[in-house]
Amino acid sequence: MFTSLARFVGGGAVRAALGHSVAWFATRLKTHKGMAKRVRVTGKGKLKCSAIGRRHRAQSNNGVKVQRLRKTDYITGADAKTIKGMIRAR
């Protein structure tokens, strides 16, 4: 039963042969702390972040762009899927 799972978990075949559960020995997937500090997950599962381009050298931007950058930004598409995996969001 565990031999098919053993290929996905490192060293699982040996542990399964000893009678141990393969899932019990699986490594813990840790949250990417740097990404977790920059992104918030909304109630519906969307990823919310602040707009980029506001940290420094903003004096070269015109006023309309600065106003637009004050708004909250949402991450979508393939980037959202990757980041959800990094922060373990469902």
Z-matrix of the N, CA and C atoms (Angstrom, degrees):
N
C 1 1.448
C 2 1.518 1 111.53
N 3 1.320 2 117.29 1 -40.84
C 4 1.453 3 120.42 2 -175.77
C 5 1.523 4 113.12 3 -85.60
N 6 1.326 5 118.32 4 -9.37
C 7 1.460 6 118.76 5 -174.45
C 8 1.519 7 112.07 6 -66.93
N 9 1.331 8 118.34 7 -33.74
C 10 1.464 9 118.84 8 178.65
C 11 1.527 10 110.67 9 -70.83
N 12 1.329 11 117.72 10 -33.93
C 13 1.459 12 121.13 11 176.75
C 14 1.515 13 111.76 12 -75.41
N 15 1.310 14 116.70 13 -23.97
C 16 1.463 15 120.41 14 -174.41
C 17 1.520 16 111.92 15 -64.94
N 18 1.325 17 117.13 16 -26.08
C 19 1.462 18 119.09 17 179.71
C 20 1.517 19 111.86 18 -68.58
N 21 1.322 20 117.02 19 -27.50
C 22 1.454 21 120.72 20 -177.06
C 23 1.521 22 113.08 21 -88.89
N 24 1.323 23 117.35 22 -22.02
C 25 1.459 24 121.75 23 -179.68
C 26 1.518 25 107.58 24 -110.53
N 27 1.326 26 117.57 25 126.38
C 28 1.458 27 121.21 26 -176.35
C 29 1.515 28 112.73 27 -58.32
N 30 1.331 29 117.29 28 126.10
C 31 1.455 30 121.91 29 178.18
C 32 1.511 31 113.61 30 71.48
N 33 1.305 32 117.71 31 15.80
C 34 1.456 33 120.82 32 -175.68
C 35 1.506 34 113.93 33 -68.33
N 36 1.334 35 117.78 34 -29.21
C 37 1.461 36 120.17 35 -178.84
C 38 1.519 37 110.88 36 -64.12
N 39 1.313 38 116.43 37 -40.22
C 40 1.460 39 120.52 38 179.50
C 41 1.518 40 109.93 39 -66.64
N 42 1.307 41 116.99 40 -44.10
C 43 1.461 42 120.71 41 -179.05
C 44 1.526 43 111.11 42 -67.21
N 45 1.337 44 116.20 43 -37.59
C 46 1.457 45 119.65 44 178.72
C 47 1.520 46 110.56 45 -66.60
N 48 1.324 47 116.79 46 -37.26
C 49 1.461 48 120.51 47 177.96
C 50 1.522 49 110.99 48 -64.61
N 51 1.314 50 117.27 49 -30.22
C 52 1.461 51 121.43 50 178.56
C 53 1.527 52 112.17 51 -80.96
N 54 1.323 53 117.07 52 -5.00
C 55 1.454 54 120.67 53 178.17
C 56 1.513 55 114.19 54 93.22
N 57 1.326 56 117.86 55 6.10
C 58 1.452 57 120.85 56 179.36
C 59 1.524 58 109.91 57 -85.84
N 60 1.299 59 115.84 58 151.61
C 61 1.452 60 120.71 59 176.44
C 62 1.522 61 109.09 60 -74.09
N 63 1.319 62 117.11 61 131.77
C 64 1.461 63 121.26 62 -178.54
C 65 1.525 64 110.39 63 -67.54
N 66 1.326 65 117.30 64 -38.48
C 67 1.460 66 120.50 65 -178.00
C 68 1.528 67 111.51 66 -64.24
N 69 1.307 68 117.90 67 -29.30
C 70 1.455 69 121.35 68 -179.14
C 71 1.518 70 110.94 69 -67.49
N 72 1.312 71 117.65 70 -30.36
C 73 1.453 72 122.16 71 -177.44
C 74 1.525 73 113.19 72 -93.35
N 75 1.319 74 117.61 73 0.41
C 76 1.463 75 119.51 74 -178.09
C 77 1.528 76 109.71 75 -64.75
N 78 1.324 77 116.12 76 142.80
C 79 1.457 78 119.94 77 -179.34
C 80 1.523 79 110.49 78 -70.07
N 81 1.308 80 115.53 79 147.41
C 82 1.457 81 121.27 80 -179.93
C 83 1.520 82 109.52 81 -76.48
N 84 1.306 83 116.86 82 130.63
C 85 1.454 84 121.48 83 178.57
C 86 1.519 85 108.14 84 -88.98
N 87 1.300 86 116.61 85 113.66
C 88 1.461 87 120.88 86 -174.06
C 89 1.528 88 111.43 87 -87.80
N 90 1.304 89 114.92 88 150.86
C 91 1.461 90 121.99 89 176.18
C 92 1.521 91 109.51 90 -71.99
N 93 1.315 92 116.91 91 138.63
C 94 1.461 93 121.64 92 174.80
C 95 1.525 94 107.02 93 -77.68
N 96 1.335 95 116.27 94 102.84
C 97 1.462 96 121.73 95 -171.07
C 98 1.525 97 112.54 96 -63.97
N 99 1.325 98 117.47 97 -36.77
C 100 1.460 99 120.19 98 179.65
C 101 1.517 100 111.96 99 -63.18
N 102 1.335 101 116.24 100 -39.90
C 103 1.462 102 119.95 101 178.89
C 104 1.527 103 110.67 102 -73.99
N 105 1.318 104 117.48 103 -36.02
C 106 1.464 105 120.81 104 -179.54
C 107 1.523 106 111.58 105 -63.78
N 108 1.329 107 117.49 106 -28.68
C 109 1.462 108 121.01 107 178.94
C 110 1.526 109 112.36 108 -77.88
N 111 1.316 110 117.64 109 -19.90
C 112 1.457 111 121.42 110 -175.33
C 113 1.525 112 113.78 111 -100.62
N 114 1.325 113 116.97 112 -14.95
C 115 1.461 114 121.50 113 -172.95
C 116 1.521 115 109.39 114 -129.11
N 117 1.326 116 116.39 115 141.46
C 118 1.463 117 121.82 116 174.11
C 119 1.528 118 108.16 117 -118.97
N 120 1.324 119 115.83 118 145.28
C 121 1.457 120 121.05 119 178.28
C 122 1.523 121 108.07 120 -100.52
N 123 1.326 122 116.31 121 127.45
C 124 1.458 123 120.71 122 179.73
C 125 1.525 124 109.68 123 -78.73
N 126 1.314 125 116.54 124 175.64
C 127 1.453 126 121.22 125 179.98
C 128 1.512 127 113.40 126 -62.93
N 129 1.322 128 117.01 127 -30.57
C 130 1.460 129 120.94 128 179.38
C 131 1.521 130 112.75 129 -89.36
N 132 1.333 131 117.59 130 -0.23
C 133 1.456 132 120.87 131 177.33
C 134 1.514 133 114.72 132 95.50
N 135 1.323 134 117.62 133 6.03
C 136 1.465 135 119.91 134 176.58
C 137 1.520 136 109.59 135 -76.28
N 138 1.325 137 116.43 136 155.35
C 139 1.458 138 121.66 137 179.02
C 140 1.517 139 109.28 138 -102.24
N 141 1.319 140 116.08 139 123.66
C 142 1.457 141 123.23 140 -174.79
C 143 1.524 142 108.73 141 -113.26
N 144 1.331 143 117.04 142 134.73
C 145 1.462 144 120.74 143 178.84
C 146 1.527 145 108.72 144 -149.13
N 147 1.319 146 115.78 145 170.62
C 148 1.459 147 119.18 146 176.04
C 149 1.525 148 108.82 147 -86.54
N 150 1.323 149 115.95 148 155.01
C 151 1.455 150 121.15 149 -177.44
C 152 1.525 151 110.94 150 -69.60
N 153 1.327 152 116.04 151 147.45
C 154 1.458 153 120.26 152 178.43
C 155 1.521 154 109.54 153 -84.51
N 156 1.315 155 116.75 154 158.41
C 157 1.457 156 121.56 155 176.52
C 158 1.512 157 114.40 156 96.31
N 159 1.341 158 118.23 157 17.81
C 160 1.461 159 120.69 158 -177.91
C 161 1.520 160 113.12 159 -113.46
N 162 1.309 161 119.50 160 -4.91
C 163 1.462 162 121.61 161 -170.93
C 164 1.530 163 112.89 162 -72.48
N 165 1.309 164 116.61 163 -52.30
C 166 1.465 165 119.98 164 -177.21
C 167 1.520 166 108.94 165 -150.28
N 168 1.340 167 115.62 166 166.12
C 169 1.466 168 123.12 167 -178.53
C 170 1.526 169 111.62 168 58.54
N 171 1.322 170 116.89 169 34.49
C 172 1.464 171 120.85 170 -179.09
C 173 1.522 172 111.94 171 -83.67
N 174 1.337 173 117.67 172 -10.82
C 175 1.461 174 119.21 173 -178.16
C 176 1.531 175 111.82 174 -67.68
N 177 1.327 176 117.41 175 -18.68
C 178 1.460 177 119.68 176 178.44
C 179 1.530 178 111.81 177 -80.45
N 180 1.334 179 117.63 178 -13.31
C 181 1.462 180 120.76 179 178.18
C 182 1.526 181 110.04 180 -81.91
N 183 1.339 182 115.43 181 149.31
C 184 1.457 183 117.78 182 175.33
C 185 1.530 184 109.89 183 -81.51
N 186 1.316 185 116.49 184 168.74
C 187 1.458 186 121.68 185 -173.35
C 188 1.514 187 113.84 186 -62.44
N 189 1.326 188 116.52 187 -35.99
C 190 1.462 189 120.46 188 -178.62
C 191 1.527 190 110.04 189 -65.42
N 192 1.317 191 115.79 190 -40.49
C 193 1.462 192 119.08 191 179.50
C 194 1.526 193 110.96 192 -67.42
N 195 1.315 194 117.60 193 -40.28
C 196 1.464 195 121.30 194 179.00
C 197 1.528 196 109.97 195 -62.89
N 198 1.329 197 117.38 196 -40.68
C 199 1.464 198 120.75 197 176.92
C 200 1.524 199 110.83 198 -62.30
N 201 1.318 200 116.40 199 -42.14
C 202 1.460 201 120.64 200 -179.65
C 203 1.525 202 111.50 201 -65.10
N 204 1.338 203 116.57 202 -35.14
C 205 1.459 204 120.34 203 -178.57
C 206 1.527 205 112.69 204 -73.71
N 207 1.322 206 118.43 205 -13.08
C 208 1.465 207 120.74 206 176.99
C 209 1.524 208 111.86 207 -72.07
N 210 1.308 209 116.92 208 -22.58
C 211 1.459 210 121.01 209 -176.19
C 212 1.529 211 110.91 210 -73.12
N 213 1.326 212 114.28 211 157.15
C 214 1.456 213 121.02 212 175.79
C 215 1.520 214 109.16 213 -73.18
N 216 1.318 215 116.17 214 142.52
C 217 1.454 216 122.06 215 -179.99
C 218 1.521 217 108.52 216 -111.47
N 219 1.324 218 116.78 217 151.25
C 220 1.457 219 121.95 218 178.20
C 221 1.519 220 109.38 219 -119.33
N 222 1.312 221 116.15 220 140.82
C 223 1.460 222 122.05 221 -179.51
C 224 1.523 223 107.46 222 -96.00
N 225 1.339 224 116.86 223 131.05
C 226 1.459 225 121.23 224 -177.16
C 227 1.520 226 110.12 225 -131.62
N 228 1.312 227 115.20 226 172.22
C 229 1.451 228 122.19 227 172.72
C 230 1.515 229 114.21 228 71.96
N 231 1.326 230 114.88 229 -145.78
C 232 1.459 231 121.34 230 -176.35
C 233 1.522 232 111.54 231 -65.23
N 234 1.330 233 116.95 232 -32.77
C 235 1.464 234 119.77 233 177.46
C 236 1.524 235 110.66 234 -62.70
N 237 1.316 236 117.23 235 -40.56
C 238 1.465 237 120.82 236 -179.99
C 239 1.521 238 110.64 237 -63.42
N 240 1.307 239 116.96 238 -40.90
C 241 1.467 240 120.61 239 -179.93
C 242 1.524 241 110.42 240 -64.10
N 243 1.322 242 116.98 241 -42.59
C 244 1.461 243 121.17 242 179.07
C 245 1.520 244 111.13 243 -64.30
N 246 1.313 245 116.78 244 -45.78
C 247 1.463 246 120.54 245 -176.98
C 248 1.523 247 111.04 246 -69.26
N 249 1.318 248 118.22 247 -35.97
C 250 1.464 249 120.10 248 176.09
C 251 1.520 250 110.54 249 -61.52
N 252 1.322 251 116.24 250 -35.96
C 253 1.462 252 119.07 251 175.58
C 254 1.516 253 112.25 252 -67.82
N 255 1.321 254 116.66 253 -34.22
C 256 1.464 255 120.30 254 -180.00
C 257 1.519 256 111.99 255 -70.09
N 258 1.334 257 116.79 256 -36.40
C 259 1.465 258 118.95 257 -177.37
C 260 1.525 259 111.38 258 -103.32
N 261 1.314 260 117.59 259 5.49
C 262 1.460 261 123.29 260 176.64
C 263 1.520 262 112.58 261 59.16
N 264 1.310 263 116.00 262 42.09
C 265 1.465 264 120.83 263 178.53
C 266 1.522 265 109.09 264 -87.83
N 267 1.294 266 116.12 265 147.21
C 268 1.464 267 120.22 266 178.49
C 269 1.503 268 110.12 267 -102.07
